[in-house]
């Protein structure tokens, strides 16, 4: 069962990575990247590396997401004609 959970997490990681790259909306890409970081933290937990899981959850899904959202809101949108 452990390998099936790892496989599902890796498939979800691959899907979120592809979606984050292809999205045009920056805020949506940040949200998907945050989901990617949370899934990565869960994968580190499954691989019995709790120190990496905690760091990924705190830095990847927490601090980095907040900083990206601040940057997105401080940018000016320009429409392509």
N, CA, C and O atoms as a GROMACS GRO file, in nm:
protein
  324
    1UNK      N    1   0.081  -0.119   0.000
    1UNK     CA    2   0.000   0.000   0.000
    1UNK      C    3   0.085   0.126   0.000
    1UNK      O    4   0.046   0.228  -0.056
    2UNK      N    5   0.200   0.120   0.061
    2UNK     CA    6   0.285   0.237   0.071
    2UNK      C    7   0.329   0.286  -0.066
    2UNK      O    8   0.337   0.406  -0.090
    3UNK      N    9   0.358   0.192  -0.156
    3UNK     CA   10   0.402   0.234  -0.289
    3UNK      C   11   0.290   0.295  -0.370
    3UNK      O   12   0.315   0.379  -0.456
    4UNK      N   13   0.164   0.255  -0.343
    4UNK     CA   14   0.052   0.315  -0.415
    4UNK      C   15   0.030   0.460  -0.371
    4UNK      O   16  -0.001   0.546  -0.453
    5UNK      N   17   0.045   0.486  -0.242
    5UNK     CA   18   0.032   0.623  -0.193
    5UNK      C   19   0.143   0.710  -0.251
    5UNK      O   20   0.118   0.822  -0.294
    6UNK      N   21   0.265   0.658  -0.253
    6UNK     CA   22   0.377   0.733  -0.311
    6UNK      C   23   0.354   0.759  -0.459
    6UNK      O   24   0.383   0.868  -0.507
    7UNK      N   25   0.302   0.661  -0.530
    7UNK     CA   26   0.276   0.677  -0.673
    7UNK      C   27   0.168   0.782  -0.697
    7UNK      O   28   0.180   0.865  -0.787
    8UNK      N   29   0.062   0.778  -0.617
    8UNK     CA   30  -0.044   0.879  -0.631
    8UNK      C   31   0.009   1.019  -0.599
    8UNK      O   32  -0.025   1.115  -0.669
    9UNK      N   33   0.090   1.031  -0.496
    9UNK     CA   34   0.147   1.162  -0.463
    9UNK      C   35   0.238   1.211  -0.576
    9UNK      O   36   0.234   1.330  -0.610
   10UNK      N   37   0.318   1.124  -0.634
   10UNK     CA   38   0.406   1.165  -0.743
   10UNK      C   39   0.328   1.203  -0.868
   10UNK      O   40   0.366   1.296  -0.939
   11UNK      N   41   0.218   1.131  -0.897
   11UNK     CA   42   0.135   1.168  -1.010
   11UNK      C   43   0.069   1.304  -0.989
   11UNK      O   44   0.060   1.385  -1.081
   12UNK      N   45   0.024   1.328  -0.865
   12UNK     CA   46  -0.034   1.459  -0.834
   12UNK      C   47   0.072   1.568  -0.843
   12UNK      O   48   0.043   1.678  -0.889
   13UNK      N   49   0.194   1.539  -0.799
   13UNK     CA   50   0.302   1.636  -0.811
   13UNK      C   51   0.330   1.669  -0.957
   13UNK      O   52   0.348   1.786  -0.992
   14UNK      N   53   0.334   1.569  -1.041
   14UNK     CA   54   0.357   1.591  -1.183
   14UNK      C   55   0.244   1.674  -1.244
   14UNK      O   56   0.269   1.766  -1.322
   15UNK      N   57   0.121   1.642  -1.208
   15UNK     CA   58   0.006   1.716  -1.262
   15UNK      C   59   0.008   1.862  -1.217
   15UNK      O   60  -0.015   1.952  -1.298
   16UNK      N   61   0.036   1.887  -1.089
   16UNK     CA   62   0.038   2.026  -1.042
   16UNK      C   63   0.155   2.103  -1.102
   16UNK      O   64   0.142   2.223  -1.127
   17UNK      N   65   0.267   2.038  -1.125
   17UNK     CA   66   0.380   2.106  -1.188
   17UNK      C   67   0.346   2.148  -1.330
   17UNK      O   68   0.377   2.260  -1.371
   18UNK      N   69   0.283   2.059  -1.406
   18UNK     CA   70   0.244   2.091  -1.543
   18UNK      C   71   0.140   2.203  -1.545
   18UNK      O   72   0.149   2.295  -1.626
   19UNK      N   73   0.042   2.195  -1.456
   19UNK     CA   74  -0.062   2.298  -1.451
   19UNK      C   75  -0.003   2.433  -1.410
   19UNK      O   76  -0.040   2.535  -1.468
   20UNK      N   77   0.087   2.435  -1.314
   20UNK     CA   78   0.147   2.561  -1.270
   20UNK      C   79   0.228   2.626  -1.381
   20UNK      O   80   0.232   2.749  -1.390
   21UNK      N   81   0.290   2.547  -1.464
   21UNK     CA   82   0.369   2.602  -1.574
   21UNK      C   83   0.279   2.656  -1.685
   21UNK      O   84   0.312   2.758  -1.746
   22UNK      N   85   0.167   2.591  -1.711
   22UNK     CA   86   0.083   2.628  -1.824
   22UNK      C   87  -0.021   2.736  -1.793
   22UNK      O   88  -0.079   2.792  -1.886
   23UNK      N   89  -0.045   2.766  -1.668
   23UNK     CA   90  -0.145   2.867  -1.633
   23UNK      C   91  -0.099   3.006  -1.675
   23UNK      O   92   0.018   3.040  -1.662
   24UNK      N   93  -0.193   3.086  -1.724
   24UNK     CA   94  -0.164   3.224  -1.762
   24UNK      C   95  -0.186   3.320  -1.646
   24UNK      O   96  -0.119   3.423  -1.637
   25UNK      N   97  -0.278   3.287  -1.557
   25UNK     CA   98  -0.308   3.372  -1.442
   25UNK      C   99  -0.205   3.346  -1.333
   25UNK      O  100  -0.188   3.232  -1.288
   26UNK      N  101  -0.136   3.450  -1.290
   26UNK     CA  102  -0.029   3.435  -1.192
   26UNK      C  103  -0.080   3.391  -1.055
   26UNK      O  104  -0.016   3.308  -0.989
   27UNK      N  105  -0.192   3.444  -1.013
   27UNK     CA  106  -0.246   3.408  -0.881
   27UNK      C  107  -0.287   3.260  -0.878
   27UNK      O  108  -0.264   3.191  -0.779
   28UNK      N  109  -0.347   3.214  -0.985
   28UNK     CA  110  -0.384   3.072  -0.992
   28UNK      C  111  -0.259   2.985  -0.993
   28UNK      O  112  -0.258   2.878  -0.931
   29UNK      N  113  -0.154   3.028  -1.060
   29UNK     CA  114  -0.029   2.952  -1.061
   29UNK      C  115   0.032   2.946  -0.921
   29UNK      O  116   0.090   2.844  -0.883
   30UNK      N  117   0.020   3.053  -0.845
   30UNK     CA  118   0.072   3.054  -0.707
   30UNK      C  119  -0.006   2.957  -0.621
   30UNK      O  120   0.053   2.887  -0.538
   31UNK      N  121  -0.138   2.951  -0.638
   31UNK     CA  122  -0.220   2.858  -0.560
   31UNK      C  123  -0.185   2.714  -0.594
   31UNK      O  124  -0.175   2.629  -0.506
   32UNK      N  125  -0.165   2.685  -0.722
   32UNK     CA  126  -0.128   2.550  -0.763
   32UNK      C  127   0.011   2.515  -0.712
   32UNK      O  128   0.036   2.401  -0.671
   33UNK      N  129   0.102   2.612  -0.714
   33UNK     CA  130   0.236   2.589  -0.660
   33UNK      C  131   0.230   2.560  -0.510
   33UNK      O  132   0.309   2.480  -0.459
   34UNK      N  133   0.139   2.626  -0.439
   34UNK     CA  134   0.121   2.599  -0.297
   34UNK      C  135   0.072   2.456  -0.274
   34UNK      O  136   0.117   2.388  -0.182
   35UNK      N  137  -0.020   2.411  -0.358
   35UNK     CA  138  -0.067   2.272  -0.350
   35UNK      C  139   0.047   2.176  -0.380
   35UNK      O  140   0.058   2.070  -0.316
   36UNK      N  141   0.132   2.212  -0.475
   36UNK     CA  142   0.249   2.131  -0.507
   36UNK      C  143   0.340   2.118  -0.383
   36UNK      O  144   0.387   2.009  -0.352
   37UNK      N  145   0.362   2.228  -0.314
   37UNK     CA  146   0.448   2.224  -0.196
   37UNK      C  147   0.388   2.140  -0.084
   37UNK      O  148   0.460   2.068  -0.015
   38UNK      N  149   0.258   2.148  -0.067
   38UNK     CA  150   0.192   2.066   0.036
   38UNK      C  151   0.201   1.917   0.001
   38UNK      O  152   0.226   1.835   0.089
   39UNK      N  153   0.182   1.884  -0.125
   39UNK     CA  154   0.195   1.743  -0.166
   39UNK      C  155   0.339   1.696  -0.151
   39UNK      O  156   0.363   1.580  -0.116
   40UNK      N  157   0.434   1.784  -0.177
   40UNK     CA  158   0.575   1.747  -0.160
   40UNK      C  159   0.604   1.721  -0.012
   40UNK      O  160   0.680   1.630   0.022
   41UNK      N  161   0.545   1.800   0.076
   41UNK     CA  162   0.562   1.777   0.219
   41UNK      C  163   0.502   1.643   0.260
   41UNK      O  164   0.558   1.572   0.343
   42UNK      N  165   0.388   1.609   0.201
   42UNK     CA  166   0.328   1.478   0.232
   42UNK      C  167   0.415   1.364   0.180
   42UNK      O  168   0.427   1.260   0.244
   43UNK      N  169   0.476   1.384   0.063
   43UNK     CA  170   0.565   1.282   0.010
   43UNK      C  171   0.688   1.264   0.098
   43UNK      O  172   0.731   1.151   0.121
   44UNK      N  173   0.744   1.373   0.148
   44UNK     CA  174   0.858   1.362   0.240
   44UNK      C  175   0.818   1.289   0.367
   44UNK      O  176   0.898   1.214   0.423
   45UNK      N  177   0.694   1.310   0.412
   45UNK     CA  178   0.646   1.238   0.529
   45UNK      C  179   0.636   1.088   0.500
   45UNK      O  180   0.674   1.006   0.583
   46UNK      N  181   0.585   1.054   0.382
   46UNK     CA  182   0.576   0.913   0.343
   46UNK      C  183   0.713   0.848   0.332
   46UNK      O  184   0.728   0.730   0.360
   47UNK      N  185   0.812   0.925   0.291
   47UNK     CA  186   0.948   0.873   0.277
   47UNK      C  187   1.026   0.877   0.408
   47UNK      O  188   1.147   0.854   0.410
   48UNK      N  189   0.956   0.906   0.518
   48UNK     CA  190   1.013   0.908   0.653
   48UNK      C  191   1.126   1.010   0.668
   48UNK      O  192   1.232   0.980   0.723
   49UNK      N  193   1.098   1.130   0.618
   49UNK     CA  194   1.191   1.242   0.635
   49UNK      C  195   1.113   1.359   0.693
   49UNK      O  196   1.082   1.455   0.622
   50UNK      N  197   1.080   1.352   0.823
   50UNK     CA  198   0.994   1.454   0.881
   50UNK      C  199   1.058   1.592   0.886
   50UNK      O  200   0.988   1.693   0.882
   51UNK      N  201   1.191   1.598   0.896
   51UNK     CA  202   1.256   1.729   0.898
   51UNK      C  203   1.240   1.800   0.764
   51UNK      O  204   1.216   1.921   0.761
   52UNK      N  205   1.253   1.727   0.654
   52UNK     CA  206   1.231   1.786   0.522
   52UNK      C  207   1.084   1.821   0.500
   52UNK      O  208   1.053   1.922   0.438
   53UNK      N  209   0.995   1.737   0.552
   53UNK     CA  210   0.852   1.764   0.537
   53UNK      C  211   0.813   1.892   0.609
   53UNK      O  212   0.737   1.973   0.555
   54UNK      N  213   0.863   1.910   0.728
   54UNK     CA  214   0.833   2.032   0.803
   54UNK      C  215   0.889   2.154   0.734
   54UNK      O  216   0.822   2.258   0.727
   55UNK      N  217   1.011   2.145   0.684
   55UNK     CA  218   1.072   2.257   0.614
   55UNK      C  219   0.996   2.290   0.487
   55UNK      O  220   0.972   2.407   0.457
   56UNK      N  221   0.956   2.188   0.411
   56UNK     CA  222   0.881   2.210   0.288
   56UNK      C  223   0.746   2.273   0.317
   56UNK      O  224   0.702   2.363   0.245
   57UNK      N  225   0.680   2.228   0.421
   57UNK     CA  226   0.549   2.284   0.456
   57UNK      C  227   0.562   2.428   0.502
   57UNK      O  228   0.481   2.513   0.465
   58UNK      N  229   0.661   2.456   0.583
   58UNK     CA  230   0.676   2.591   0.637
   58UNK      C  231   0.727   2.689   0.531
   58UNK      O  232   0.671   2.798   0.515
   59UNK      N  233   0.831   2.651   0.462
   59UNK     CA  234   0.892   2.743   0.366
   59UNK      C  235   0.821   2.738   0.231
   59UNK      O  236   0.784   2.841   0.175
   60UNK      N  237   0.802   2.617   0.178
   60UNK     CA  238   0.745   2.604   0.045
   60UNK      C  239   0.599   2.646   0.038
   60UNK      O  240   0.561   2.726  -0.047
   61UNK      N  241   0.518   2.592   0.126
   61UNK     CA  242   0.375   2.620   0.121
   61UNK      C  243   0.338   2.744   0.202
   61UNK      O  244   0.234   2.806   0.177
   62UNK      N  245   0.420   2.780   0.297
   62UNK     CA  246   0.386   2.894   0.382
   62UNK      C  247   0.446   3.024   0.338
   62UNK      O  248   0.377   3.108   0.279
   63UNK      N  249   0.572   3.042   0.364
   63UNK     CA  250   0.638   3.169   0.342
   63UNK      C  251   0.646   3.205   0.194
   63UNK      O  252   0.617   3.318   0.156
   64UNK      N  253   0.684   3.109   0.110
   64UNK     CA  254   0.698   3.137  -0.032
   64UNK      C  255   0.565   3.174  -0.094
   64UNK      O  256   0.559   3.264  -0.178
   65UNK      N  257   0.458   3.106  -0.056
   65UNK     CA  258   0.326   3.138  -0.110
   65UNK      C  259   0.284   3.278  -0.071
   65UNK      O  260   0.231   3.352  -0.155
   66UNK      N  261   0.305   3.316   0.052
   66UNK     CA  262   0.270   3.451   0.097
   66UNK      C  263   0.351   3.555   0.020
   66UNK      O  264   0.297   3.657  -0.023
   67UNK      N  265   0.480   3.531   0.003
   67UNK     CA  266   0.563   3.626  -0.072
   67UNK      C  267   0.521   3.636  -0.218
   67UNK      O  268   0.518   3.745  -0.274
   68UNK      N  269   0.489   3.523  -0.280
   68UNK     CA  270   0.443   3.524  -0.419
   68UNK      C  271   0.311   3.600  -0.433
   68UNK      O  272   0.293   3.675  -0.529
   69UNK      N  273   0.220   3.582  -0.339
   69UNK     CA  274   0.091   3.653  -0.346
   69UNK      C  275   0.113   3.804  -0.331
   69UNK      O  276   0.049   3.883  -0.400
   70UNK      N  277   0.201   3.844  -0.242
   70UNK     CA  278   0.233   3.986  -0.227
   70UNK      C  279   0.290   4.042  -0.356
   70UNK      O  280   0.253   4.151  -0.399
   71UNK      N  281   0.380   3.969  -0.418
   71UNK     CA  282   0.441   4.015  -0.543
   71UNK      C  283   0.338   4.023  -0.654
   71UNK      O  284   0.339   4.118  -0.733
   72UNK      N  285   0.248   3.926  -0.663
   72UNK     CA  286   0.145   3.927  -0.768
   72UNK      C  287   0.054   4.049  -0.750
   72UNK      O  288   0.019   4.114  -0.849
   73UNK      N  289   0.016   4.080  -0.629
   73UNK     CA  290  -0.071   4.194  -0.607
   73UNK      C  291  -0.001   4.328  -0.627
   73UNK      O  292  -0.068   4.429  -0.649
   74UNK      N  293   0.130   4.332  -0.620
   74UNK     CA  294   0.203   4.456  -0.643
   74UNK      C  295   0.240   4.478  -0.789
   74UNK      O  296   0.291   4.584  -0.825
   75UNK      N  297   0.217   4.379  -0.873
   75UNK     CA  298   0.246   4.396  -1.015
   75UNK      C  299   0.127   4.458  -1.085
   75UNK      O  300   0.013   4.450  -1.037
   76UNK      N  301   0.154   4.520  -1.198
   76UNK     CA  302   0.049   4.583  -1.278
   76UNK      C  303   0.018   4.492  -1.395
   76UNK      O  304   0.108   4.445  -1.464
   77UNK      N  305  -0.111   4.469  -1.418
   77UNK     CA  306  -0.151   4.385  -1.530
   77UNK      C  307  -0.161   4.469  -1.657
   77UNK      O  308  -0.214   4.580  -1.658
   78UNK      N  309  -0.107   4.412  -1.763
   78UNK     CA  310  -0.121   4.473  -1.894
   78UNK      C  311  -0.192   4.375  -1.984
   78UNK      O  312  -0.157   4.256  -1.987
   79UNK      N  313  -0.288   4.421  -2.058
   79UNK     CA  314  -0.362   4.337  -2.152
   79UNK      C  315  -0.291   4.340  -2.286
   79UNK      O  316  -0.255   4.447  -2.335
   80UNK      N  317  -0.273   4.223  -2.346
   80UNK     CA  318  -0.216   4.215  -2.480
   80UNK      C  319  -0.325   4.245  -2.582
   80UNK      O  320  -0.437   4.196  -2.572
   81UNK      N  321  -0.289   4.326  -2.680
   81UNK     CA  322  -0.389   4.362  -2.783
   81UNK      C  323  -0.367   4.289  -2.907
   81UNK      O  324  -0.441   4.306  -3.004
   0.00000   0.00000   0.00000
